[in-house]
Amino acid sequence: MTIAPAGRGRTRERGNASDGAGAVILAACAVWSLISAAGRETGPEGVLLALLAVAAGFACGRICGTLLPVATATVAAVGALLMGLLSRHGMPGATATVDTAPGHAGAAAALLVLAAGAACCAAAASRQAPLRFSLRLLALGTACAALALRSMAGFAAALGVLLCSLAAARIRQRLLGLAGLALATGLVVAMSWAIAADALPQGLMVSLEGPLTAHRVLLWQDASELAGKHPVLGIGPGRFAELSPTVEQTVHSDGKPHSAPLQQAAEQGLVGAGLLGSAFGWLLYVLWRSPRTTAVVLTAGAALTALAVLASVGNALSFTPVTAGAGLLAGLASARRPIGDGTTGAHGTDGARGPDGADQVRGPEGADGVANRPGDAARRTPRTDRSTPL
């Protein structure tokens, strides 16, 4: 009878625990959207569709990432890139009816960020140096495509993902990296809330209002006021367009505040905003517990953080391909290794981690990671000839 290694059993238990936590959080998001919509003429279908897209993408990424991680990530990168380039002609999940719906620029930037993240994850998981170089060129081309779409935010985010991927190849402690990414996301969210509440100094407000546009700041202020009046249940999913004065005075508006945290706070109260933050924290927790290498984990974390930043100041999460792509990338980066696969190729580690979250190098010298030294074999070999020499 073959006994599974204790480390692999602990990894499986941690994976099951993180998957269970994710199921609970996503179910809570769905239930709370229905609770906040009860007794009102609201449309929680959009929220439920986004949750379904995340769950489906995550499951697909887990399955395909176990079977063909590099090929799946490469196909996902190319698909997201093509969809981002074609988004100017319409994208699935759009809510506006004009030829070029508002929010498409943010959705295109988000897709390009996911494309860059998937390409860099494939490069980090690949064992062939020419393929890794080609995939990183694809990520660089994705950043340049954002310039072609006149999206400076998309260019900066995609380029940042590529640079983080290159730096992650030399990092062993994934916990510190993921904590830094979570801190960066929290600062951006706090900044958007401060702008909405007009809590920043006047000079800083004026400087930020330029790149954000005055129209977006007014939308954020409407969302903040609605959240203050309805702090628990919110106004109901999909009702921001009805109660926002700025939306009523805007032609061809998509009815969104262009900030996912503020939209959740306005439509589903502080509980809904907290559940959104919990979902993002769960994704980072899943990456921390992932059996994949730190380079893959931090690359995916950087891409999801860039997406969270774009969603905090834009309308990216209102599009189904973006939410599905985020779940797919997280699933790919947290997929279990095939049975019997004990190596990664690029950095000579198998992704095993110690209690502190650092990668443990485990090469052909032995299962315990300690190199065989001259004389070890002789010391381990029992002596059978105990006769006294004549």
RALINBEL-V223994 format. One record per residue. RES is the residue in one small letter. SS is DSSP state (2 for helix, 1 for strand, 0 for the rest). PHI is phi in degrees with one decimal (* if undefined). PSI is psi in radians with two decimals (none if undefined). Layout:
BEGIN
RES_SS_PHI_PSI, RES_SS_PHI_PSI
END
This chain:
BEGIN
m_0_*_2.35, t_0_-94.6_2.26, i_0_-102.0_2.22, a_0_-68.3_2.52, p_0_-59.1_2.56, a_2_-63.3_-0.64, g_2_-62.9_-0.70, r_2_-67.5_-0.62, g_2_-65.2_-0.71, r_2_-65.7_-0.67, t_2_-62.3_-0.71, r_2_-66.1_-0.69, e_2_-64.7_-0.74, r_2_-65.0_-0.66, g_2_-64.6_-0.72, n_2_-64.9_-0.67, a_2_-65.4_-0.75, s_2_-68.0_-0.64, d_2_-65.6_-0.70, g_2_-64.4_-0.71, a_2_-62.6_-0.70, g_2_-64.0_-0.70, a_2_-62.6_-0.70, v_2_-65.9_-0.75, i_2_-66.7_-0.80, l_2_-65.0_-0.66, a_2_-65.7_-0.67, a_2_-65.0_-0.68, c_2_-61.4_-0.74, a_2_-66.8_-0.78, v_2_-65.0_-0.73, w_2_-67.2_-0.60, s_2_-63.6_-0.64, l_2_-71.0_-0.64, i_2_-65.1_-0.79, s_2_-68.1_-0.36, a_2_-92.0_-0.17, a_0_-63.7_2.32, g_0_75.8_0.20, r_0_-130.6_2.78, e_0_-86.6_1.39, t_0_-121.9_3.03, g_0_-128.2_1.46, p_0_-76.5_0.04, e_2_-62.0_-0.62, g_2_-63.4_-0.74, v_2_-66.1_-0.78, l_2_-63.6_-0.66, l_2_-65.7_-0.70, a_2_-64.3_-0.74, l_2_-64.1_-0.71, l_2_-64.3_-0.67, a_2_-65.4_-0.72, v_2_-63.1_-0.82, a_2_-63.8_-0.76, a_2_-65.4_-0.76, g_2_-63.2_-0.69, f_2_-65.0_-0.77, a_2_-64.6_-0.74, c_2_-63.3_-0.72, g_2_-64.9_-0.66, r_2_-62.8_-0.79, i_2_-69.3_-0.93, c_2_-68.2_-0.56, g_2_-68.3_-0.45, t_2_-77.5_-0.62, l_2_-86.2_-0.96, l_0_-136.5_1.33, p_2_-64.3_-0.81, v_2_-70.0_-0.79, a_2_-64.2_-0.74, t_2_-64.6_-0.77, a_2_-65.1_-0.63, t_2_-66.9_-0.78, v_2_-62.8_-0.71, a_2_-63.0_-0.70, a_2_-63.7_-0.80, v_2_-65.4_-0.73, g_2_-63.6_-0.77, a_2_-65.6_-0.64, l_2_-63.9_-0.81, l_2_-64.5_-0.72, m_2_-65.9_-0.65, g_2_-66.0_-0.67, l_2_-69.6_-0.55, l_0_-92.3_0.05, s_2_-69.2_-0.33, r_2_-65.8_-0.32, h_2_-98.4_0.15, g_0_120.2_2.61, m_0_-142.1_2.46, p_0_-58.4_2.35, g_0_100.8_-0.02, a_0_-69.9_2.53, t_0_-107.2_-0.33, a_0_-88.3_2.84, t_0_-110.9_0.06, v_0_-80.4_2.96, d_0_-59.8_-0.80, t_0_-118.6_1.71, a_0_-67.2_2.45, p_0_-58.4_2.46, g_0_99.7_-0.22, h_2_-63.9_-0.58, a_2_-63.5_-0.75, g_2_-66.6_-0.66, a_2_-66.5_-0.70, a_2_-63.9_-0.73, a_2_-62.4_-0.70, a_2_-64.5_-0.72, l_2_-64.9_-0.67, l_2_-67.4_-0.61, v_2_-65.7_-0.76, l_2_-63.9_-0.64, a_2_-63.7_-0.78, a_2_-63.4_-0.71, g_2_-64.1_-0.75, a_2_-65.4_-0.71, a_2_-63.9_-0.72, c_2_-70.6_-0.61, c_2_-64.3_-0.72, a_2_-62.8_-0.68, a_2_-65.6_-0.71, a_2_-68.4_-0.49, a_2_-90.4_-0.21, s_0_-77.3_2.59, r_0_-99.4_-0.10, q_0_-107.2_2.16, a_2_-61.0_-0.76, p_2_-61.0_-0.66, l_2_-68.8_-0.69, r_2_-61.1_-0.74, f_2_-63.7_-0.74, s_2_-64.7_-0.70, l_2_-68.2_-0.62, r_2_-72.0_-0.54, l_2_-64.4_-0.65, l_2_-62.1_-0.72, a_2_-64.0_-0.70, l_2_-65.2_-0.71, g_2_-63.0_-0.58, t_2_-64.4_-0.72, a_2_-63.2_-0.68, c_2_-67.7_-0.56, a_2_-63.9_-0.55, a_2_-64.4_-0.62, l_2_-65.1_-0.66, a_2_-63.4_-0.53, l_0_-87.1_0.09, r_0_60.3_0.70, s_0_-115.3_1.66, m_2_-67.4_-0.60, a_2_-65.0_-0.74, g_2_-65.1_-0.68, f_2_-64.3_-0.81, a_2_-65.2_-0.69, a_2_-68.9_-0.79, a_2_-65.0_-0.72, l_2_-65.8_-0.64, g_2_-64.1_-0.67, v_2_-63.1_-0.74, l_2_-62.9_-0.78, l_2_-65.7_-0.69, c_2_-64.0_-0.63, s_2_-64.7_-0.73, l_2_-65.4_-0.67, a_2_-72.9_-0.56, a_2_-65.8_-0.39, a_0_-65.2_-0.28, r_0_-112.8_0.19, i_0_-107.8_2.35, r_0_-101.7_-0.59, q_1_-89.6_1.69, r_2_-72.4_-0.48, l_2_-62.7_-0.74, l_2_-65.5_-0.70, g_2_-63.5_-0.80, l_2_-66.4_-0.62, a_2_-64.7_-0.69, g_2_-63.8_-0.69, l_2_-65.1_-0.72, a_2_-64.1_-0.68, l_2_-64.6_-0.73, a_2_-61.7_-0.73, t_2_-63.7_-0.74, g_2_-62.0_-0.65, l_2_-66.3_-0.70, v_2_-66.3_-0.74, v_2_-64.0_-0.76, a_2_-62.9_-0.64, m_2_-65.1_-0.72, s_2_-65.3_-0.67, w_2_-65.5_-0.70, a_2_-64.7_-0.67, i_2_-66.0_-0.74, a_2_-64.2_-0.61, a_0_-87.6_0.03, d_0_55.3_0.77, a_0_-101.4_0.08, l_0_-97.0_2.76, p_0_-58.6_2.67, q_2_-61.1_-0.73, g_2_-62.9_-0.72, l_2_-68.3_-0.65, m_2_-62.1_-0.74, v_2_-65.3_-0.71, s_2_-68.0_-0.61, l_2_-80.0_-0.46, e_2_-66.8_-0.44, g_2_-63.3_-1.04, p_2_-69.2_-0.51, l_2_-80.6_-0.39, t_0_76.6_2.50, a_2_-64.7_-0.57, h_2_-62.1_-0.74, r_2_-67.6_-0.67, v_2_-61.9_-0.70, l_2_-64.1_-0.67, l_2_-62.7_-0.73, w_2_-64.6_-0.68, q_2_-66.5_-0.65, d_2_-62.3_-0.75, a_2_-64.2_-0.69, s_2_-64.9_-0.72, e_2_-65.6_-0.72, l_2_-66.2_-0.66, a_2_-66.5_-0.63, g_2_-67.9_-0.58, k_2_-79.1_-0.48, h_0_-130.9_1.26, p_0_-73.9_-0.38, v_0_-95.1_-1.15, l_0_-91.5_-0.29, g_0_74.7_-3.01, i_0_-90.8_-0.12, g_0_107.2_2.50, p_0_-61.3_2.30, g_0_82.3_0.15, r_0_-102.8_0.07, f_2_-62.6_-0.67, a_2_-63.0_-0.53, e_2_-75.6_-0.57, l_2_-109.1_-0.01, s_0_-93.2_2.08, p_2_-62.4_-0.60, t_2_-65.7_-0.70, v_2_-65.3_-0.70, e_2_-64.7_-0.50, q_0_-94.3_0.10, t_0_-110.1_2.32, v_0_-83.5_2.40, h_0_58.4_0.73, s_0_-83.8_2.56, d_0_-87.8_-0.02, g_0_75.6_0.39, k_0_-118.4_2.59, p_0_-81.4_-0.04, h_0_58.0_0.79, s_0_-165.8_2.00, a_2_-62.7_-0.79, p_2_-63.0_-0.73, l_2_-68.8_-0.63, q_2_-64.9_-0.74, q_2_-63.2_-0.73, a_2_-65.0_-0.68, a_2_-73.9_-0.72, e_2_-92.4_-0.47, q_2_-128.7_0.22, g_2_76.0_-3.10, l_2_-66.7_-0.47, v_2_-65.0_-0.76, g_2_-63.4_-0.69, a_2_-65.7_-0.67, g_2_-65.7_-0.65, l_2_-67.3_-0.62, l_2_-63.5_-0.77, g_2_-63.8_-0.63, s_2_-65.5_-0.64, a_2_-63.9_-0.72, f_2_-67.2_-0.71, g_2_-63.0_-0.62, w_2_-63.9_-0.70, l_2_-61.1_-0.73, l_2_-67.0_-0.63, y_2_-65.5_-0.71, v_2_-61.6_-0.73, l_2_-64.9_-0.68, w_2_-62.0_-0.67, r_0_-88.2_0.07, s_0_-66.7_2.47, p_0_-77.8_-0.09, r_0_-74.2_2.96, t_0_-70.1_2.81, t_2_-62.9_-0.58, a_2_-62.1_-0.77, v_2_-66.1_-0.77, v_2_-62.9_-0.85, l_2_-69.9_-0.53, t_2_-65.0_-0.82, a_2_-63.6_-0.68, g_2_-63.2_-0.68, a_2_-64.5_-0.72, a_2_-65.9_-0.75, l_2_-67.6_-0.59, t_2_-67.0_-0.75, a_2_-61.0_-0.68, l_2_-64.5_-0.72, a_2_-63.1_-0.67, v_2_-64.6_-0.78, l_2_-63.1_-0.65, a_2_-70.2_-0.45, s_2_-74.8_-0.39, v_0_-122.8_0.23, g_0_-150.5_-2.87, n_0_-116.7_0.52, a_2_-65.6_-0.69, l_2_-75.5_-0.02, s_2_-82.6_0.02, f_0_-115.8_2.20, t_2_-58.9_-0.74, p_2_-58.8_-0.54, v_2_-71.3_-0.82, t_2_-66.5_-0.68, a_2_-65.2_-0.69, g_2_-65.4_-0.63, a_2_-64.6_-0.76, g_2_-64.2_-0.68, l_2_-62.6_-0.78, l_2_-64.6_-0.74, a_2_-64.3_-0.67, g_2_-66.2_-0.70, l_2_-63.1_-0.72, a_2_-77.7_-0.21, s_0_-118.1_0.20, a_0_-68.8_2.58, r_0_-73.7_2.70, r_0_-79.2_2.58, p_0_-60.3_2.62, i_0_-61.7_2.27, g_0_92.4_-0.15, d_0_-88.2_1.91, g_0_-113.3_0.16, t_0_-134.0_2.77, t_0_-111.4_3.11, g_0_-110.0_-0.71, a_0_-69.6_-0.67, h_0_-120.1_0.13, g_0_73.5_0.33, t_0_-119.4_2.81, d_0_-106.8_0.19, g_0_83.9_-0.02, a_0_-67.5_2.50, r_1_-128.9_2.65, g_0_-86.8_-3.08, p_0_-61.6_-0.45, d_0_-87.8_0.06, g_0_87.6_0.06, a_1_-86.9_2.60, d_1_-68.5_2.48, q_0_-109.0_2.20, v_0_-75.5_2.20, r_0_-134.6_1.75, g_0_-106.1_-2.85, p_0_-72.4_-0.03, e_0_-77.9_-0.29, g_0_159.8_2.80, a_0_-70.8_-0.38, d_0_-90.5_0.04, g_0_78.2_0.13, v_0_-101.3_2.25, a_0_-69.3_2.49, n_0_-73.8_2.29, r_0_-107.9_2.72, p_0_-56.4_2.28, g_0_96.9_-0.22, d_2_-63.8_-0.72, a_2_-63.6_-0.68, a_2_-66.9_-0.64, r_2_-70.9_-0.55, r_2_-80.7_-0.33, t_0_-81.1_2.16, p_0_-68.0_2.51, r_0_-82.8_2.18, t_0_-106.1_-0.37, d_0_-98.1_1.74, r_0_-107.2_0.33, s_0_-74.3_2.68, t_0_-88.4_2.20, p_0_-63.8_2.54, l_0_-77.3_none
END
